[in-house]
Amino acid sequence: MNMNPMTIMQLQQKFNTFRMEHPRVAPFFGALKNSSLSVGTVFDMKVTTPDGREMQCNIKVTQNDIDLFNTLMEMGAQNNQ
């Protein structure tokens, strides 16, 4: 998969903005990385829209999910250096 370097820079800027606007998200995922996130863990997600509608789903974590999570965390760590 080839990505345009300009697209990568834009994505990095958007991610940095996201981190500034939502400062608790990165520490939350950092805590997950340092905890016992393992195959079979259930990750529950809930969204509440401004008009009060709720949507919820959950996933049972697989090894592929853990590998993806670790790759994303490593990419984030490299961008912070």
N, C-alpha and C positions, 0 to 999 in steps of 0.2 A: 504494500500500500504506500503510494507516494503522496505526500502532502506538500502543497505549495508552501514555501517558507513564509510568505506573507500571511497565509491563513494561520499558520502556527503562531506567528507573532500576535495576530489579532485574538486568537484563542487564549494566549497567555495573558494579554491585557484584560480580557473579559474575566478570566479566572481570578486575576489579581483584584479586580473591582468586586467580584463576588465575595472574595475573602475579606475585603475591607467592610463590605456592607453586612456580612454575616459572620462575625468573628468567632462564633461558637462552633461553627461547622468543622473547621479544620482540627481543633482539639478533640472534637467528638470522634472523628475518623482516626485521629492519632491514637486515641484511647482504644479503639477497636483493633488497630494494628498491634498494639502492645498487650492486648488481652488474649483470651483464648478463642478468637474467632476460628471456628473449625467447621468441618463438613457436618451438616445437619443443624447448624445454628439457624434459627428463624429470624429473618429480617422483616419487620413490619413497617409499612409505610402508610401514612394517612395524610390526605390533602383536604383542607377546608377552604372553599372558595369564599370571596368576599360576601356573596349572598347566602352563605351558610350551608351550601351543598357539601357533602363529604364523600370522598372516594378513598377506598382503602384496599390494599392488597399486601400479600406477604410472599416471601420466597424462602425456600429451604436452601441454604448455602451449599454449593457444590465445590469441588476442588477447582474447577474452571473459574468460578466466581472469586475464590481466594486468590488465584493466580492473577486475574485481572485487577483485583483490588491492590495487590502488592505491586504490580507494574505501575498503576496509576500513582500510588504513594511514592514509588521510586522516582517517577517523572516529576512529581511535585517537589521532592527533596532536591533534585538536580536543578530545578528552576529557582530554588531559594538560595543557591550558592552564589 
